[in-house]
């Protein structure tokens, strides 16, 4: 569809959370790795996928407002720093 529109710089940012992960925040790791794998296999995907949106915070998961856990999201559940750091290094080594 992008090819039909003759766009100058088509780009895709893949949201690894929300609907793609069925709101299972740990699935972001698998999804990010699958996107990287797909970029290796397909030149169109490699050219068009410019980035990943990964929900990350200091502490994993989320909390209700007022629970008082420093570094934990009060909105969507997020990867914690340990998983985020490992995923960042994996992306850097793979991309």
Protein Blocks (a to p, Z undefined) as FASTA:
>chain_A
ZZmnopabdcddddfbhjlnoopaklmmmmmmmmmmmmmmpmklmmmmnbdcddddfbec
iddehklpghiafbbcdddfklmmmmmmmmmmmZZ
